[in-house]
């Protein structure tokens, strides 16, 4: 039995879920879909459970670390991802734009020349999460249309915000019907 709550995972030697390589979202789910001047490219990692889908789907929003050191989650998140896939959930470790460097104490700098993603300001971060949800829902062979969101730090705030926001903002396909597919949020 794994204990994901402890600082050091306490299960067997292979604690990581099997994942595919980093995926770039289709153009339909990129920010340029609604803002032609935005060249940001959004990515994610897919973790499939065993068996045949579609499965309920969890989007994990790392605590501002996707592009700052842990591209597929912290060690603790990888344990949680393994537990979720073992329980029959499809998991996407997603990225979203981070706050501009220098606004948060201890934040690691990021910019388009270093990691390929620009800093974000509201509502860009939550628009990114909305696009990630729409991209997951479009995966009908893998996603059964039930979305769960797990976020740490800013990711928890973004997850809760999009779950409560039926307004489209900048994302034209976002509406109350999509929000209704979000079945739970853990921040």
Secondary structure, DSSP 8 states (H G I E B T S, - for coil): ---TTSSS--S-S--S--B---EE--GGGSGGGT-TT-----EEEEE--SSSS-EEEEEEE-SS-TTTT-TT--HHHHHHHHHHHHTT-EEEEE----B-TTSSTT-----HHHHS---B-TTHHHHHHHHHHHHHHT-TTTEEEEEEEEE-THHHHHHHHHHH--S-TT-TT--HHHHTTEEEEE-
